[in-house]
Amino acid sequence: MDTSGTSKINLGSPTQDVDKSLDDELQHLLQTLPKEEGRISPSGSVYLYQGFWCSARGLRSVISFPRHFQAFDSDVMVATFPKCGTTWLKALTFYTCTAPVCKG
């Protein structure tokens, strides 16, 4: 089979495209936000975004989250501080939400 006339298709990675567009948007956003050096993190700058001080790395996650998170009416969110019985609380939540009483 002669493949000299066929061209290779570069499919690229959709994740790389999304990451690139997110990085571009983040760089543009960082230029417009109020900035302070070492206010929270001694190793770098923090930026004021929607009333909260955040590092550039954390801000990337904050921007990415609403784009990729899809909430449903049946979702239950449980949040605790680390090392405060998180595993136990998750077990109780699972049991409570799967018990016959909840399924009504």
C-alpha positions in Angstrom: 0.0 0.0 0.0 1.5 3.3 -1.0 1.0 6.0 1.6 3.2 8.7 0.1 0.1 10.7 -1.0 -1.6 10.5 2.3 -1.0 13.1 4.9 -0.8 12.5 8.6 -3.6 13.9 10.7 -2.6 15.7 13.9 -5.4 15.1 16.3 -3.8 16.9 19.2 -5.1 16.4 22.7 -8.4 18.1 23.7 -7.0 18.4 27.3 -4.0 20.4 26.0 -6.3 22.7 24.1 -8.5 23.3 27.1 -5.4 23.8 29.3 -3.9 26.3 26.8 -7.1 28.3 26.6 -7.4 28.3 30.4 -3.8 29.4 30.8 -4.4 32.3 28.3 -7.5 33.4 30.2 -5.7 33.1 33.5 -2.8 35.2 32.3 -5.2 37.9 31.1 -7.2 37.8 34.4 -4.0 38.0 36.5 -3.1 41.3 34.8 -6.4 42.9 35.8 -6.7 41.7 39.5 -5.4 43.5 42.6 -2.1 41.8 43.6 0.0 41.7 46.8 3.4 40.1 47.4 3.7 37.5 50.1 0.4 38.4 51.9 -0.6 34.8 52.5 2.1 32.8 50.6 5.6 34.0 51.3 6.8 32.3 48.1 4.7 34.4 45.7 2.0 36.8 44.9 -1.6 36.5 45.8 -4.5 38.0 43.8 -7.9 39.3 45.0 -10.6 37.4 43.1 -14.3 37.7 44.0 -13.4 38.9 47.6 -10.8 36.2 48.3 -7.0 36.2 48.2 -5.7 33.4 46.1 -2.4 32.2 44.6 -2.2 32.0 40.8 -2.1 28.2 41.1 -5.3 28.2 43.3 -6.9 30.7 41.0 -6.5 28.3 38.0 -8.5 25.7 39.9 -11.2 28.2 41.0 -11.7 29.2 37.3 -11.7 25.6 36.1 -14.1 24.2 38.6 -17.4 25.8 37.4 -16.6 24.8 33.8 -16.3 21.1 34.6 -18.6 20.5 37.5 -22.1 19.5 36.8 -24.4 19.4 39.9 -27.5 17.4 40.1 -30.5 17.8 42.4 -29.7 14.5 44.1 -26.1 15.5 44.9 -25.0 15.8 48.5 -21.8 17.8 49.4 -19.9 17.1 52.6 -17.0 19.3 53.6 -14.8 19.1 56.7 -11.4 20.3 57.8 -8.7 17.7 57.3 -8.2 15.3 60.1 -11.6 16.1 61.6 -13.3 12.7 61.2 -13.8 13.1 57.4 -13.9 9.4 56.7 -16.4 8.8 59.5 -18.6 11.7 58.3 -18.5 10.3 54.7 -19.6 6.9 56.0 -22.5 8.4 57.9 -23.5 10.5 54.9 -23.5 7.5 52.6 -25.6 5.5 55.1 -28.0 8.3 55.7 -28.5 9.0 51.9 -28.9 5.3 51.0 -31.2 4.3 53.8 -34.8 3.4 52.8 -36.1 6.5 54.6 -34.2 8.8 52.2 -35.4 7.1 49.1 -39.0 7.9 50.0 
